Amino acid sequence: MAVASAAPGSTFSKQLLFSLLVLVLFCDACRKISLRVPSHLKAETPVGKVNLEECLKSPSTILSSDPAFRILEDGTIYTTRDLLLSSEQKRFSIFLSDSQSLLQKEIEIVLSAKETKVFRKRHTEDTVHNRSKRRWAPIPCSLMENSLGPFPEHVQQIQSDAAQNYTIFYSIGGPGVDKEPFNLFYIEKDTGDIYCTRSIDREQYDQFLVYGYATTADGYAPDYPLPLLFKVEDDNDNAPYFETKLTVFSVPENCRIGTSVGQVTAIDHDEPGTLHTRLKYKILQQIPDHPRHFSIHPDTGVITTTSPLLDREKCDTYKLVMEVRDMGGQPFGLFTTGTITISLEDENDNSPYFTQTSYTTEVEENRIDVEILRMKVQDQDLPNTPHSKAVYTILQGNENGYFKITTDPNTNEGVLCVVKPLNYEVNSQVILQIGVLNEAQFSKAANGQTPTMCTTTVTVKIRDSDEGPECQPPVKVIQSKDGLPAGQELLGYKAMDPETSSSEGIRYQKVGDEDNWFEINESTGVLKTLKVLDRESKFVKNNQYNISVVAMDAIGRSCTGTLVVLLEDFNDHAPQIDRDLTICQQDKDYAILEPVDLDGPDNGPPFQFLLDNSASKLWTLEPQDGKRAFLRQRHNLNYNYYSVPVQIKDRHGFSAKHVLSVRVCDCTVPSECRMSYKEERDAKPNVVLGKWAILSMVLGSALLLCILFTCFCVTTTKRTVKKCFPDDVAQQNLIVSNTEGPGEEVTEANIRLPTQTSNICDTSTSVGTLGGQGIKTQQSFEMVKGGYTLESNKGGVLGAGDAGRYTYTDWQSFTQPRLGEESIRGHTLIKN
């Protein structure tokens, strides 16, 4: 088995933690603890460390029975003076007590001085084949941080059981030996003593895992490598410090006691969970220091308020000088100080107030949109925030809305303005009561009271001025009957001079009259109608016709008023209806009659529908709701057009007769109606021709028969007559045109005219050309029909050989007027 010593021999300069106060005679024993230490111990040397909590948790008192030793709260045992241990064991006890539970415990400590063993070498002839390798069992070892030496400092000794029979050489390896940090440890190969060569910083290396090796002279290893864990015991060599150098907290003013302001935190690089990192916080100073408003929890660092009298208007910033100390706040602990700033957040705990209790101002009458007064307020809350920005309100005196008050965003002043014209003759003075609040709601002040609204009084004096006429009321309504004829007078518009309370000297002029219905008397303002008043005119809206009138005094000052002519309805319009109707047999067998009456409701529906006797055989009328009726077939009629006479009366019996054109069609909707050719040809069978139309048709037919008979006679009597004109010449003069243009003007120069001779077929007869050259005296115009000429003498007497001849002028003067007159007359009669 391997054996290791229990404690190193490092030295510390520390004060005595506790003095021996009471020697406890009667207590319960926990257990015995044995420690191997060097025979010579210097003062303030750590001897070892015991776990006190295994015996008694949270002891309030820790005492040593031997004044040569002192025990810390974490169980570390220190010497108080130099000691020299003999070969005998040294014993003392640690007494633990709890003041709350009244428990007392005792831990017995036994110190033994270490011994030196003599090793012998292993002979090569000894057999070792029957030996088995065994596991070493070292005792844990610790090193003190920042040890002062002297160096090299003994750490531990390792031994192998094989050294009882053989010569063993020892070696080590690992961090601190052949790894970083190099050469921190070394071992005496013959004795197994391990030494430390310099001090160690625990914050850099908190432990070292070193392996020990035991070998014979010939290199044989009788044991497995031995792991040695050297733990570096912490030394309180790092003072705590605040995590944030500049800390600023904020808290609302007037807050309650115990309100959390913030938490400060500190960092200590020593070993966590020990007294070296057990921190305590404390407020050293408050600036300003009176009265005390803040406290801090010593363990958590949470800062809270201790007073409800935090008033930003008195002091808006506080500074606290803080201390953080380790070792649980003991006087010998390391510490650091810092400063934090606490700002108070503004609350609306101060109401604004006017700098004056009353104000007086004046304004000229009839002025609008003019500033008349500015009012200043004071507010102790934070400027340019909703807690100090003012909101002004007119509480009394502005029932008619003459004034308006606003806030100037730059100066926070209240600006009073006139927005409606004031009248001196009505009221020469107005008294206003004005209040002021903040944009934000009030909160309780430091004294626990809620602020209230501040008010002031404003007296507004109105100055008189010479003003023009007044049009009161602005809109005047007059009534008139519908259909009032032209030349009638109506009551006009009257304006007043407020200074004289009369209408003398005021002239009137019409500026608005859409349909020019009236003229106005310049002196009296009386209206006179220029047209018949018609309620149904498009210029009348809701039975009203508007006229704008300007009233002007002698120096040109004016006002404008409106005259509304309210027209009383007169029953002067009979019901009207759309005369073209379509009945789609596939949809329904009736048409809907919906008359419209341009008169008002009092002269309109309910309507009465009457069917003419001539149409009652085919049709029936079915009134529905007084506003419409169904025109229904008595039986299914042929698809055709039908004329249906009906009479429609309004509620007062004023009626009109209408002839409806009803189309009966095979369709579903009227837009789909397509009648056949036969139906279109036979459409409107009920049309009756007048007597003049019939006479025109008879005369036209007789005239046509006369022309045909004359042509027949001429043809039969002149069969042997030769053609007087060649075919090509006739074709050059008779032109068929299908265009709508005016064409060339037909003149006598363009027509072939025969010369005066007894033989019209004489080949020597001179014939005029198309250009009009070579034409002799024009005697007559010959109409050529099938190669024969028909010519009449100027005297109008037909010879035996001159049948069918007429002059062009005689023919035209006789036929043209009669044909045109009869044709027009017949067309008119047919249309009617």
C-alpha positions in Angstrom: 0.0 0.0 0.0 1.1 3.5 -0.7 1.0 6.1 2.2 1.0 9.8 1.8 1.3 12.6 4.4 -1.8 14.7 5.1 -0.7 18.4 4.9 2.0 20.5 3.3 4.2 22.9 5.2 3.2 26.3 3.6 3.0 29.5 5.7 0.4 32.4 5.7 0.4 35.7 7.5 -3.1 35.9 8.9 -4.7 37.3 12.0 -6.3 35.1 14.7 -10.0 34.5 13.8 -11.4 33.7 17.2 -10.2 33.7 20.8 -10.9 30.9 23.2 -14.0 32.2 25.1 -15.6 29.2 26.8 -14.2 25.7 27.4 -17.0 23.3 26.7 -16.8 20.4 29.2 -19.8 18.3 28.2 -20.6 17.7 24.5 -21.2 14.8 22.1 -18.2 13.4 20.3 -18.5 13.2 16.5 -15.4 11.3 15.3 -11.6 11.3 15.5 -9.5 12.8 12.7 -5.8 11.9 12.3 -3.4 14.2 10.5 0.3 13.6 9.5 2.2 16.8 9.8 5.9 17.8 9.8 7.5 17.7 13.2 8.3 21.4 13.1 5.3 23.8 12.4 5.7 27.6 12.1 3.1 30.1 13.3 0.1 30.8 11.0 0.7 27.5 9.2 -2.3 25.6 7.9 -2.3 22.2 9.5 -5.3 20.6 7.7 -8.9 21.0 7.0 -11.9 19.2 8.4 -15.5 19.2 7.3 -17.4 20.8 10.2 -20.9 20.4 8.6 -20.6 16.6 8.9 -20.7 17.1 12.6 -23.0 20.1 13.1 -24.6 22.2 10.4 -24.3 26.0 10.7 -22.5 26.2 14.0 -22.7 29.6 15.7 -19.5 29.0 17.8 -16.2 27.2 16.8 -13.6 26.8 19.6 -10.3 25.0 19.9 -9.3 23.3 23.2 -5.7 24.0 22.5 -4.8 27.8 22.1 -1.9 26.8 19.8 -4.5 26.2 17.1 -7.4 28.2 15.6 -10.1 27.0 13.3 -11.8 29.1 10.5 -15.5 28.8 9.5 -14.6 26.6 6.5 -12.8 24.1 8.8 -9.2 25.1 8.1 -6.8 24.6 11.1 -4.1 27.2 11.6 -1.2 27.3 14.1 -1.0 30.4 16.3 2.7 29.9 17.2 5.7 27.8 16.3 5.4 24.2 17.4 7.8 21.3 17.6 6.2 17.8 17.7 7.9 14.9 19.5 7.5 11.3 18.5 4.4 11.2 20.5 1.0 12.2 19.0 -0.5 15.6 19.8 -4.2 15.7 20.6 -6.7 18.5 20.8 -10.5 19.0 20.2 -12.7 21.3 18.2 -15.9 22.3 20.0 -19.0 23.3 17.9 -22.2 24.8 19.3 -25.5 26.1 18.0 -27.1 28.9 20.0 -30.6 28.3 18.6 -30.9 24.5 19.0 -28.4 24.4 22.0 -26.5 21.5 20.4 -22.8 21.0 21.2 -20.4 18.7 19.3 -16.8 17.7 19.7 -14.3 16.7 17.0 -11.0 15.1 18.2 -7.9 15.9 16.2 -4.7 13.7 16.4 -1.5 15.1 14.9 1.4 12.7 14.2 4.9 13.5 13.1 6.0 11.8 9.9 8.7 9.0 9.9 11.6 8.3 7.5 12.0 4.8 6.1 15.2 3.2 4.8 15.0 1.5 1.5 17.1 -1.3 0.1 17.9 -2.4 -3.4 16.3 -5.2 -5.2 18.7 -8.1 -6.2 18.6 -9.1 -9.8 18.6 -12.8 -9.0 15.3 -12.5 -7.1 12.4 -13.9 -8.9 9.5 -11.6 -9.4 7.5 -13.6 -11.8 5.1 -14.6 -9.1 4.3 -11.0 -8.0 1.1 -9.3 -9.2 0.8 -5.6 -9.8 -1.4 -3.7 -7.3 -3.2 -0.4 -7.4 -1.7 2.4 -5.2 -4.1 4.3 -2.8 -2.8 7.8 -2.2 -4.2 10.2 0.4 -5.6 13.4 -1.1 -3.2 16.4 -0.9 -3.7 20.1 -1.1 -1.4 23.1 -1.7 -1.9 26.6 -0.4 -2.2 29.4 -2.9 0.4 32.1 -2.7 2.6 30.2 -0.4 5.7 32.2 0.9 8.0 29.2 1.1 10.8 28.6 1.8 11.1 26.8 -1.6 11.5 24.1 -2.5 8.5 23.2 -0.3 7.7 19.7 0.7 4.4 18.6 -0.7 4.0 14.8 -0.2 5.9 11.5 -0.1 4.9 8.4 -2.0 6.1 4.8 -1.2 5.7 1.5 -2.8 5.3 -1.8 -0.9 7.9 -3.3 -3.2 10.5 -1.1 -1.4 10.4 -3.6 1.5 12.3 -6.1 -0.6 13.8 -4.2 -3.5 15.4 -0.9 -4.2 12.8 1.4 -5.8 13.3 4.6 -7.8 10.5 7.1 -8.0 9.5 9.6 -10.7 6.5 11.9 -11.6 5.0 13.3 -14.7 2.1 15.5 -15.8 1.0 19.2 -15.5 3.5 21.1 -13.4 6.3 18.6 -14.2 6.8 18.0 -17.9 3.7 20.0 -19.0 2.6 23.6 -18.4 3.5 25.0 -16.0 6.9 23.3 -16.3 9.1 22.4 -13.3 6.6 23.3 -10.7 7.0 19.9 -9.0 9.9 17.5 -8.7 10.5 14.2 -6.7 13.5 12.7 -5.0 13.9 9.4 -6.8 15.2 7.6 -3.8 12.8 8.8 -1.0 9.7 9.6 -3.0 9.4 13.1 -1.5 7.6 15.6 -3.8 8.5 19.3 -3.6 7.0 22.5 -5.0 9.4 25.0 -6.4 7.3 28.2 -6.3 4.0 29.8 -5.3 0.8 29.0 -7.2 -2.1 31.2 -8.3 -5.3 29.3 -7.8 -7.2 31.6 -10.2 -4.8 30.3 -12.9 -4.4 26.7 -11.8 -6.9 25.3 -9.3 -5.5 21.7 -9.3 -2.8 19.4 -10.7 -3.2 15.8 -11.7 0.3 14.3 -11.5 1.2 10.6 -12.0 3.8 8.9 -9.8 5.9 6.0 -11.0 7.9 3.3 -9.1 10.6 1.2 -10.9 13.5 -1.1 -9.9 17.0 -0.5 -11.0 16.5 -2.7 -14.0 13.4 -0.8 -15.1 10.8 -3.2 -13.7 7.6 -1.5 -12.6 6.1 -3.4 -9.7 3.1 -1.1 -9.4 0.7 0.7 -11.7 1.2 4.5 -12.1 -0.2 6.4 -9.1 -2.5 9.4 -9.9 -1.7 12.2 -7.5 -4.3 15.1 -7.3 -2.9 18.3 -5.9 -5.7 20.7 -5.1 -4.8 24.3 -4.7 -6.4 25.7 -1.6 -7.8 29.3 -2.1 -6.2 32.3 -0.6 -8.3 35.4 -0.2 -6.1 37.4 -2.6 -8.8 39.0 -4.8 -11.0 41.8 -3.6 -14.5 41.9 -5.0 -15.5 44.6 -7.5 -18.7 46.0 -8.9 -19.6 44.5 -12.2 -20.6 47.9 -13.7 -18.4 50.9 -13.1 -21.2 53.5 -13.9 -24.6 52.4 -12.6 -27.7 54.6 -13.0 -31.2 53.6 -11.7 -34.5 55.5 -11.8 -37.6 55.4 -9.6 -40.9 57.3 -9.8 -41.2 60.1 -7.3 -43.8 59.7 -4.5 -43.4 55.9 -4.7 -44.3 53.6 -1.8 -41.9 52.4 0.9 -40.2 49.2 -0.3 -40.2 50.0 -4.0 -37.3 48.3 -5.7 -34.9 50.7 -7.3 -32.4 48.3 -8.7 -29.8 45.6 -7.9 -26.0 46.0 -7.8 -23.8 43.0 -8.4 -20.1 42.4 -7.7 -17.6 39.8 -8.8 -14.9 38.0 -6.7 -12.4 35.7 -8.5 -11.6 33.7 -5.4 -13.0 30.2 -5.0 -16.8 30.1 -5.1 -18.7 28.8 -2.2 -16.1 29.9 0.4 -15.8 32.8 2.8 -13.5 34.4 0.3 -16.4 34.9 -2.1 -19.2 35.4 0.5 -20.0 39.1 -0.3 -21.8 41.7 1.8 -23.2 45.0 0.4 -23.5 48.2 2.4 -24.4 51.9 1.7 -21.6 54.1 3.1 -23.1 57.5 2.2 -26.2 59.1 0.5 -25.7 62.4 -1.3 -27.6 64.5 -0.2 -27.6 62.6 3.1 -30.8 63.9 4.7 -33.3 62.4 4.9 -32.4 58.7 4.3 -34.4 57.4 1.4 -32.7 54.1 0.4 -31.5 50.8 1.9 -29.7 47.8 0.4 -30.1 44.1 1.1 -26.6 43.0 2.4 -26.7 39.6 0.5 -28.6 40.3 -2.7 -27.6 43.9 -3.4 -31.2 45.0 -4.0 -31.8 48.7 -3.3 -35.2 49.7 -2.0 -36.9 52.9 -0.9 -37.4 53.6 2.8 -39.4 56.8 2.6 -42.5 57.9 0.7 -41.3 61.5 0.5 -39.3 61.3 -2.7 -40.1 64.6 -4.4 -38.4 65.4 -7.7 -39.2 69.0 -7.4 -37.0 69.2 -4.3 -34.2 66.9 -5.4 -34.2 65.0 -8.7 -31.0 63.0 -8.3 -29.4 61.0 -5.5 -25.9 59.4 -5.3 -25.1 56.4 -3.1 -21.5 55.4 -2.2 -21.6 51.6 -2.0 -19.2 49.0 -0.4 -18.9 45.3 -1.2 -16.7 43.2 1.2 -15.9 39.5 1.1 -15.3 37.1 4.1 -19.0 37.6 4.9 -18.5 41.3 5.7 -15.9 40.6 8.4 -13.6 43.6 9.1 -10.5 41.7 7.8 -12.3 40.9 4.4 -11.2 42.6 1.2 -13.6 45.3 -0.1 -14.2 47.8 -2.9 -16.3 50.9 -3.1 -18.4 52.4 -5.9 -21.0 55.1 -6.7 -24.4 54.7 -8.2 -26.8 57.4 -9.3 -30.6 57.3 -8.7 -32.8 59.6 -10.8 -36.3 60.4 -9.8 -38.9 60.1 -12.6 -41.4 62.9 -12.8 -45.1 62.4 -11.9 -47.8 64.9 -12.6 -48.2 65.9 -8.9 -48.2 69.7 -9.5 -51.1 71.4 -11.2 -50.4 74.4 -13.5 -51.6 77.8 -12.2 -52.2 81.2 -13.9 -49.8 84.0 -13.1 -52.8 86.3 -12.8 -56.1 85.8 -11.2 -58.0 87.9 -13.8 -57.4 89.4 -17.2 -59.1 92.2 -19.2 -59.0 92.7 -23.0 -61.0 94.3 -25.8 -61.9 93.6 -29.4 -63.7 95.5 -32.1 -67.1 94.1 -33.1 -67.4 92.0 -36.3 -63.7 90.9 -36.1 -63.1 87.2 -36.6 -60.0 85.0 -36.4 -58.1 87.5 -34.3 -56.0 86.9 -31.2 -57.1 89.0 -28.3 -55.2 87.7 -25.3 -52.2 85.4 -24.1 -52.2 83.9 -20.6 -49.1 82.4 -18.9 -49.1 79.5 -16.4 -46.5 78.0 -14.1 -45.9 74.3 -13.5 -43.2 72.8 -11.3 -43.3 69.5 -13.1 -40.7 68.5 -15.7 -40.8 71.0 -18.6 -41.8 70.0 -22.2 -43.5 66.8 -21.0 -47.2 65.9 -20.8 -46.9 66.6 -17.0 -46.3 70.3 -17.6 -47.9 71.0 -21.0 -51.0 73.0 -20.5 -54.5 72.4 -21.8 -56.9 75.3 -21.6 -60.7 75.2 -21.5 -63.4 77.9 -21.6 -65.7 76.8 -18.7 -68.3 79.6 -18.9 -69.3 82.5 -21.1 -68.8 80.9 -24.5 -72.2 79.3 -24.9 -72.6 80.9 -28.4 -69.2 79.8 -29.6 -67.7 83.2 -30.2 -64.3 82.4 -28.7 -61.6 79.6 -29.0 -58.6 79.0 -26.8 -55.5 77.0 -27.8 -52.0 76.3 -26.4 -48.9 77.8 -28.0 -46.6 74.7 -28.3 -43.5 76.9 -27.9 -44.4 79.0 -24.9 -47.1 76.9 -23.3 -49.3 80.0 -23.2 -53.0 80.1 -23.6 -54.1 82.0 -26.8 -57.6 83.4 -26.8 -59.1 84.1 -30.2 -62.5 85.4 -31.6 -63.9 83.0 -34.2 -67.4 84.5 -34.7 -68.2 88.2 -35.1 -69.4 89.9 -31.9 -72.1 92.5 -32.0 -71.8 95.6 -29.8 -75.5 96.4 -30.1 -76.3 93.0 -28.7 -73.7 92.7 -25.9 -70.9 95.2 -25.1 -69.0 92.9 -22.7 -68.4 89.2 -22.3 -67.0 87.6 -19.1 -65.2 84.2 -19.6 -64.1 81.7 -17.0 -61.0 79.7 -18.2 -59.5 76.6 -16.6 -56.1 74.9 -17.2 -55.0 71.3 -16.8 -52.1 69.1 -18.0 -52.1 66.7 -20.9 -51.3 63.9 -18.4 -53.7 63.0 -15.6 -52.9 64.1 -12.1 -51.3 61.8 -9.7 -51.1 62.0 -5.9 -48.5 64.4 -4.6 -46.0 63.7 -1.8 -48.5 64.9 0.7 -51.1 62.4 -0.5 -53.4 65.0 -2.1 -54.5 65.1 -5.7 -54.1 68.5 -7.6 -57.1 70.4 -8.8 -57.9 72.6 -11.8 -56.8 76.3 -11.6 -59.2 78.9 -13.1 -59.1 82.6 -14.0 -61.6 85.2 -15.2 -61.2 87.1 -18.6 -63.3 90.2 -19.3 -63.7 90.9 -23.0 -64.9 94.4 -23.9 -66.4 94.9 -27.3 -65.7 98.2 -29.2 -68.5 99.7 -31.3 -67.9 100.3 -35.0 -69.9 101.8 -37.9 -70.9 98.7 -39.7 -72.8 98.0 -42.9 -76.3 96.5 -43.3 -77.2 93.2 -41.7 -79.1 90.5 -43.6 -81.1 88.9 -40.8 -82.1 86.2 -41.1 -79.6 85.0 -43.7 -82.2 82.8 -45.3 -85.8 84.0 -45.7 -88.7 81.7 -46.9 -91.7 83.1 -48.9 -94.6 81.0 -50.2 -96.1 81.2 -53.7 -98.6 79.2 -55.7 -97.5 77.0 -58.5 -98.3 78.4 -61.9 -98.3 82.0 -60.7 -98.3 84.1 -63.9 -95.7 86.7 -64.9 -96.1 90.3 -63.6 -97.1 89.3 -60.1 -95.3 90.8 -57.0 -93.9 88.8 -54.1 -92.6 89.9 -50.7 -88.9 90.4 -51.1 -85.8 90.6 -48.8 -85.3 93.3 -46.1 -82.0 94.2 -44.6 -81.4 96.5 -41.6 -78.8 99.1 -40.7 -77.8 98.1 -37.1 -76.8 101.7 -36.3 -80.3 103.1 -37.2 -82.4 99.9 -37.0 -84.0 100.9 -40.3 -83.9 99.9 -44.0 -83.6 103.5 -45.3 -80.9 104.1 -47.9 -80.3 100.4 -48.6 -80.3 99.2 -52.2 -81.0 95.7 -53.4 -79.6 93.7 -56.2 -80.3 90.2 -57.5 -77.1 88.1 -57.8 -78.5 84.6 -58.1 -81.6 83.5 -60.1 -80.9 80.4 -62.2 -83.9 80.5 -64.6 -84.4 84.3 -64.4 -87.8 84.0 -62.8 -87.8 87.4 -61.0 -86.7 91.0 -61.1 -86.1 92.9 -57.9 -87.0 96.4 -56.9 -83.8 98.2 -56.1 -85.2 100.4 -53.4 -87.7 98.1 -51.7 -86.4 94.6 -52.4 -89.9 93.5 -53.7 -89.8 90.6 -56.2 -91.8 90.6 -59.5 -92.3 87.5 -61.6 -90.9 87.4 -65.2 -92.2 83.9 -66.0 -94.9 81.6 -64.9 -93.7 79.8 -61.8 -93.5 76.0 -62.4 -92.9 73.7 -59.5 -92.0 70.9 -61.9 -89.1 72.9 -63.4 -85.6 71.3 -63.2 -84.4 74.4 -61.3 -86.8 73.6 -58.4 -85.4 71.3 -55.7 -87.8 70.0 -53.0 -90.4 72.5 -54.0 -87.9 75.4 -53.4 -86.4 77.9 -55.8 -83.5 80.0 -54.4 -82.7 83.6 -55.1 -79.5 85.4 -53.8 -79.9 89.1 -52.9 -77.2 91.6 -52.0 -78.1 94.6 -49.8 -75.8 97.6 -50.0 -75.7 100.9 -48.2 -74.7 104.3 -49.6 -70.9 103.8 -49.1 -70.8 100.3 -50.6 -70.9 98.1 -47.5 -73.1 95.1 -48.2 -74.5 91.8 -46.9 -75.9 88.8 -48.8 -79.2 87.0 -48.1 -81.0 84.2 -49.6 -84.7 84.1 -50.6 -86.3 80.7 -50.8 -89.5 80.6 -52.8 -91.6 77.7 -51.5 -94.0 76.7 -54.3 -97.3 75.2 -53.4 -98.2 72.4 -55.8 -101.0 73.0 -58.3 -102.6 70.1 -60.2 -101.6 71.1 -63.7 -100.1 67.9 -65.0 -102.0 64.8 -66.0 -100.6 61.4 -65.5 -98.2 60.3 -68.3 -97.1 56.8 -69.4 -94.8 55.1 -71.8 -96.9 54.2 -74.8 -94.8 51.4 -76.2 -95.3 48.1 -74.4 -94.3 44.5 -75.1 -96.0 41.3 -73.9 -93.8 38.2 -74.0 -96.1 35.3 -74.2 -93.6 32.9 -72.8 -93.2 35.0 -69.6 -96.6 36.5 -68.8 -99.8 37.5 -70.6 -100.0 41.1 -69.4 -98.1 44.4 -69.4 -97.6 46.7 -66.4 -98.8 50.2 -66.7 -96.8 52.6 -64.4 -98.0 56.2 -64.9 -95.9 59.2 -63.7 -97.4 62.4 -62.4 -95.1 65.5 -62.3 -97.3 67.1 -59.6 -96.7 66.6 -56.0 -98.0 63.7 -53.9 -101.2 65.6 -53.0 -102.1 65.8 -56.7 -100.8 62.4 -57.8 -101.8 58.8 -57.0 -103.9 56.9 -56.5 -104.6 56.6 -60.2 -107.8 55.5 -61.9 -107.4 53.4 -65.1 -110.2 53.4 -67.8 -110.2 51.2 -70.9 -111.8 52.4 -74.2 -114.8 50.5 -75.3 -113.2 49.6 -78.6 -110.4 47.8 -76.9 -112.4 46.1 -74.1 -113.1 43.1 -76.4 -109.4 42.1 -76.4 -108.1 43.6 -73.2 -108.8 44.1 -69.5 -107.3 46.6 -67.0 -106.6 45.4 -63.4 -105.6 48.2 -61.0 -103.1 47.1 -58.4 -102.1 49.5 -55.7 -103.3 52.8 -57.0 -100.0 53.5 -58.7 -100.0 50.8 -61.4 -102.3 48.4 -63.4 -102.0 45.2 -65.4 -103.1 45.3 -69.1 -104.1 41.7 -69.7 -105.3 39.9 -72.8 -108.7 38.4 -72.6 -107.4 35.5 -74.7 -104.1 34.7 -76.4 -103.7 37.1 -79.3 -101.7 36.7 -82.4 -98.2 38.0 -82.5 -98.7 41.5 -83.8 -99.0 45.2 -82.9 -102.1 46.5 -81.2 -103.4 49.9 -80.4 -105.1 50.2 -77.0 -106.7 53.5 -76.0 -106.7 54.1 -72.2 -107.5 57.0 -69.9 -105.6 57.6 -66.6 -106.9 60.0 -63.9 -105.1 61.3 -60.8 -106.8 61.5 -57.3 -108.5 64.7 -58.2 -109.9 63.4 -61.6 -107.4 65.3 -63.8 -106.9 62.9 -66.7 -105.3 62.3 -70.1 -106.0 59.8 -72.9 -103.2 57.7 -74.3 -103.1 55.3 -77.2 -100.8 52.4 -76.2 -98.9 50.5 -78.9 -98.7 47.0 -77.5 -96.6 44.4 -79.2 -97.5 40.8 -78.5 -94.4 38.6 -79.2 -93.1 35.1 -78.8 -90.2 35.8 -76.4 -89.1 35.6 -72.8 -87.8 39.2 -72.4 -88.7 42.1 -74.7 -85.1 42.4 -76.0 -85.5 38.9 -77.6 -88.6 39.8 -79.6 -88.1 39.2 -83.3 -91.2 39.2 -85.5 -91.4 37.4 -88.8 -91.6 39.1 -92.2 -95.3 38.4 -92.5 -96.0 39.8 -89.1 -94.0 42.9 -89.8 -95.8 43.4 -93.1 -99.2 43.0 -91.4 -98.1 45.2 -88.5 -100.5 47.8 -87.2 -103.6 46.6 -89.0 -105.8 49.1 -87.3 -104.3 52.1 -89.2 -107.2 54.1 -90.9 -106.5 56.2 -94.0 -107.9 59.6 -94.2 -110.0 61.0 -97.1 -107.1 63.0 -98.5 -104.9 60.0 -98.6 -107.4 58.0 -100.5 -108.0 60.9 -103.0 -104.2 61.2 -103.6 -103.9 57.5 -104.2 -106.8 57.6 -106.8 -105.4 60.6 -108.6 -101.9 59.2 -108.8 -103.3 55.9 -110.2 -105.3 57.8 -112.8 -102.3 59.8 -113.9 -100.2 56.7 -114.2 -102.9 55.1 -116.4 -103.0 58.2 -118.6 -99.2 58.1 -119.2 -99.3 54.4 -120.0 -102.2 54.8 -122.4 -100.5 57.7 -124.3 -97.3 55.6 -124.7 -99.3 52.7 -126.0 -101.1 54.9 -128.6 -97.8 56.4 -129.9 -96.2 53.0 -130.2 -99.0 51.6 -132.3 -99.2 54.7 -134.7 -95.5 55.2 -135.4 -94.2 51.8 -135.8 -92.5 52.7 -139.1 -90.7 55.8 -137.8 -86.9 55.5 -137.9 -84.7 56.3 -135.0 -83.7 59.9 -134.8 -80.8 59.3 -132.5 -78.2 56.7 -132.7 -77.9 54.2 -129.9 -74.5 55.4 -128.8 -75.7 59.0 -128.5 -78.6 57.9 -126.3 -76.3 56.0 -124.1 -74.1 59.0 -123.8 -77.0 61.1 -122.5 -78.9 58.7 -120.4 -76.7 57.8 -117.4 -77.7 55.5 -114.5 -76.2 56.7 -111.1 -76.4 55.0 -107.8 -74.6 57.6 -105.9 -76.1 60.2 -103.5 -74.0 63.1 -104.9 -75.6 66.0 -106.8 -74.1 64.9 -110.2 -73.9 67.2 -113.2 -76.4 69.9 -113.9 -78.7 68.9 -116.8 -78.9 71.8 -119.3 -80.4 72.2 -122.6 -76.9 72.3 -124.1 -76.4 68.7 -123.1 -79.6 67.5 -124.8 -79.9 66.9 -128.5 -82.4 69.3 -130.0 -83.8 69.0 -133.5 -83.7 71.9 -135.9 -86.9 73.4 -137.2 -87.8 71.3 -140.3 -90.7 69.5 -141.8 -89.0 66.1 -141.9 -87.8 65.1 -138.4 -86.1 62.1 -139.9 -84.1 64.0 -142.5 -80.5 62.9 -142.4 -79.3 66.3 -143.3 -80.8 67.8 -140.1 -78.2 69.4 -137.9 -77.8 67.8 -134.5 -76.2 69.5 -131.5 -73.2 67.9 -130.0 -72.5 67.2 -126.3 -70.4 70.3 -126.1 -73.3 72.5 -127.3 -71.6 73.5 -130.7 -73.6 73.5 -134.0 -77.0 73.9 -132.2 -79.6 75.8 -134.2 -82.7 77.6 -132.8 -84.2 75.5 -130.0 -87.7 74.6 -130.9 -88.7 71.7 -128.7 -87.5 68.8 -126.6 -88.1 65.3 -127.9 -88.5 62.3 -125.7 -87.2 59.1 -127.3 -88.9 55.9 -126.4 -87.8 52.7 -128.2 -86.5 54.6 -131.2 -89.6 56.8 -131.8 -90.0 60.5 -130.8 -92.9 62.1 -129.0 -93.2 65.8 -129.7 -95.9 68.4 -129.0 -96.3 71.6 -130.7 -96.0 74.8 -128.8 -99.5 75.6 -129.5 -100.6 72.4 -127.7 -102.7 71.1 -130.7 -101.8 67.6 -131.8 -101.7 66.9 -135.6 -102.5 63.6 -137.2 -98.8 62.7 -137.3 -97.8 64.3 -134.0 -99.5 62.0 -131.5 -97.5 61.6 -128.3 -95.4 64.8 -128.7 -95.2 67.3 -125.9 -92.8 70.0 -125.1 -90.6 69.3 -122.0 -91.7 72.5 -120.3 -95.4 71.7 -120.7 -94.9 68.2 -119.5 -92.9 69.2 -116.4 -95.2 72.1 -115.5 -98.2 69.9 -115.5 -97.0 66.7 -113.8 -94.4 67.8 -111.3 -96.5 69.9 -108.9 -99.4 67.5 -108.9 -97.3 64.4 -108.3 -95.4 66.1 -105.5 -98.4 67.5 -103.8 -100.4 64.3 -103.9 -97.5 62.2 -102.8 -96.8 64.4 -99.7 -100.5 64.6 -98.8 -100.9 60.9 -99.1 -97.9 60.3 -97.0 -99.1 62.7 -94.3 -102.6 61.0 -94.2 -101.1 57.6 -93.9 -98.8 58.7 -91.1 -101.7 60.2 -89.2 
